[in-house]
């Protein structure tokens, strides 16, 4: 891409990386909110017990309890949910600013303006999902979609930042590597969806603290039919989960099998990248993969400690970032 204004490209690149870091913060803080059972700590949206912030003082808490008798105020949780909303609002404004800048310079940035426009549309839908998470009382399909929406927004922003930062190094002999990286991205996205479904249905400890066995068995009783019913109607409070033990076990085993599939495929990507001269990307992907596997196993063995479970969400974003970076680097140079 040819720049007519030399100052605009660095500006967009720096703002894009800021947005990537901001999106990661929102994702990690959102995971912290969800995993600390604070997702319904503000029963209304976008206010919290009718306040812009949250009830903090005794008289405010008393008034909030009277106005929302179905949900007693827990100030130590309410602040988490409302701060998450503030952070999400900041990310929306940042994404909009990026998009406006890229559209104004669309001749310079080509298709990246379209990518950012897509990110802006997606983040508006993501805000709606955040609202439905509260109003539909942690409905699992909405919670899972909210997680996927956040990571999709992160991925689009990361793609823009990486496109503005990395030179294309693709060759004829790297076409096959590019294809298996794309397959890897799809598999990681599906595994993230499974992880979101596991978390939304409170199935992370369905096997107890046993690994690699589940509740002391290699294949305990399961109920896959009930485990993956996506829509169960509106009006049910899903906090704590509504599935029985067999259905939750089926979800947990599916997540473990998915992790095994992703692990095997990404090992193939790492080997192929190393052979074709992309050793730094291979090492980065191996590091991210091993870290994510260790965090996932630690979640089970340690009984889902909040710091480890939150870091597991960050690990998913890191895997996406490395795969997208490798994919961007593998693009072919544009003709002169």
Secondary structure, DSSP 8 states (H G I E B T S, - for coil): ---SSHHHHHHHHHHHHHHHHHHHHHHHHHHHHHHTT-TTSS-SSSSBTTBSS---SHHHHHHHHHH-TTS---HHHHHHHHHHHHHHHHHHHHHHHHHHHHHHTHHHHTTHHHHHHHHHHHHHHHHHHHHHHHHTTS-HHHHHHHHHHHHHHHHHHHHHHHHTT----B-GGGHHHHHHHHHHHHHHHHHHHHHHHHHHTT-TTTTTT-SSSBTTBSS----HHHHT-----SS---TT----HHHHHHHHHHHHHHHHHHHHHHHHHHHHHHHTT-HHHHHHHHHHHHHHHHHHHHHHHTT--HHHHHHHHHHHHHHHHHHHHHHHHTSB----
